[in-house]
Amino acid sequence: MTFHAVAKLSDVGAGDLVPVAVGGVEMVLYRVGDTLYAAQRRCLHQGADLSEGLVLRGAIVCARHGWQFDARTGQHEASTENCLVMYQVEVRGDEIWVDPTPLRRGGFG
C-alpha cells in the first residue's frame, strides 16, 4: 500500500464530494458521519463528474441523472453488480491520505 496526502480534514464538509487525484487516479473524497471515504470520480452511467453531485442520506448522488450509490460500499441503489471503485482512506493528524490501489468493487471485503 502506498498512501498519499490529498487533503486536510477541513476540506471535506458534510455533503461534499471533493475531487482529488493520486498518481493519475481521479477520485472523490467525502464523509459519512465521522468516516471518510474515497471513490472513483466518474459515474458508471455516462461518466459524469461525481464531484458535481452530493452525499445525501448515505448515498452519493450523481448530478447528471440522479444515479445513487451507497456511500459506504459504492453499490448502485438498484443494481448491486454496478459498483464504484473504492479506495482506502486514512486520517493522519489533520491530513487525509489515500491509497490509489482499487479495493474490490462494492466494498472492502
Phi, psi and omega per residue, in radians:
M1 nan 2.370 3.106
T2 -2.214 1.812 -3.125
F3 -1.566 2.587 3.121
H4 -2.298 2.415 3.056
A5 -1.236 2.260 -3.072
V6 -2.167 -0.369 -3.076
A7 -2.929 2.966 3.014
K8 -1.683 2.678 3.096
L9 -0.943 -0.668 -3.103
S10 -1.206 -0.214 3.132
D11 -1.342 -0.308 -3.024
V12 -2.015 1.697 3.135
G13 -1.561 2.947 3.112
A14 -1.034 2.271 3.110
G15 1.503 -0.183 -3.099
D16 -1.385 2.573 2.928
L17 -2.105 1.826 -3.000
V18 -1.705 2.095 -3.141
P19 -1.305 2.351 3.048
V20 -2.485 2.838 3.047
A21 -2.323 2.399 3.124
V22 -2.269 1.994 3.128
G23 0.964 0.668 3.139
G24 1.459 -0.045 3.127
V25 -1.659 2.051 3.124
E26 -1.492 2.358 3.138
M27 -2.627 3.023 3.035
V28 -2.096 2.481 3.030
L29 -1.798 2.538 3.089
Y30 -2.828 2.951 3.126
R31 -2.210 2.581 2.992
V32 -2.209 1.928 -3.006
G33 1.135 -2.183 3.134
D34 -1.731 0.052 -3.076
T35 -1.750 2.356 3.113
L36 -1.709 2.539 -3.135
Y37 -2.357 2.806 3.010
A38 -2.384 2.356 3.141
A39 -2.385 2.879 3.090
Q40 -0.975 2.640 -3.023
R41 -1.481 -0.398 -3.060
R42 -1.775 2.357 3.093
C43 -1.142 2.547 3.136
L44 -1.226 -0.380 -3.038
H45 -1.246 -1.125 -3.115
Q46 -2.380 0.386 3.072
G47 1.300 0.301 3.124
A48 -1.079 2.660 3.139
D49 -1.344 1.956 -3.107
L50 -1.158 -0.353 3.120
S51 -1.154 -0.236 3.077
E52 -1.509 -0.115 3.125
G53 -1.612 -2.649 3.134
L54 -2.683 2.917 3.020
V55 -1.808 2.142 -3.061
L56 -2.454 2.174 3.103
R57 0.874 0.777 3.058
G58 1.384 0.237 -3.134
A59 -2.270 2.528 2.936
I60 -1.467 2.203 -3.115
V61 -1.990 2.084 3.119
C62 -1.274 2.324 -3.100
A63 -1.227 -0.459 -3.030
R64 -1.277 -0.928 -3.079
H65 -2.267 0.155 3.058
G66 1.375 0.203 3.081
W67 -1.004 2.476 -3.117
Q68 -2.154 2.410 3.138
F69 -2.216 2.439 3.073
D70 -1.019 2.162 -3.052
A71 -1.178 -0.408 -3.128
R72 -1.520 -0.575 -3.037
T73 -1.989 -0.362 -3.086
G74 1.500 -0.024 -3.097
Q75 -1.288 2.434 3.072
H76 -1.108 2.545 -3.051
E77 -1.048 -0.556 -3.049
A78 -2.090 -0.096 -3.037
S79 -2.443 1.607 -3.012
T80 -1.124 -0.299 3.089
E81 -1.372 -0.211 3.069
N82 -1.734 1.869 -3.063
C83 -2.337 2.471 3.015
L84 -1.255 2.620 2.992
V85 -1.312 2.305 -3.135
M86 -1.918 2.726 -3.120
Y87 -2.268 2.618 -3.125
Q88 -1.343 2.379 -3.106
V89 -2.122 2.437 3.012
E90 -2.256 2.566 3.027
V91 -1.895 2.199 3.116
R92 -2.187 1.849 -3.067
G93 1.139 -2.115 3.111
D94 -1.848 0.282 -3.140
E95 -1.920 2.570 3.072
I96 -1.798 2.228 3.138
W97 -2.052 2.461 -3.126
V98 -2.294 2.443 3.006
D99 -1.669 2.107 -3.089
P100 -1.337 0.059 3.075
T101 -1.295 2.118 -3.109
P102 -1.076 2.396 2.948
L103 -1.475 2.932 3.087
R104 -0.945 2.400 3.108
R105 -1.031 2.446 3.050
G106 1.438 0.294 3.053
G107 2.575 -2.810 -2.983
F108 -2.046 0.033 -3.035
G109 -1.842 nan nan
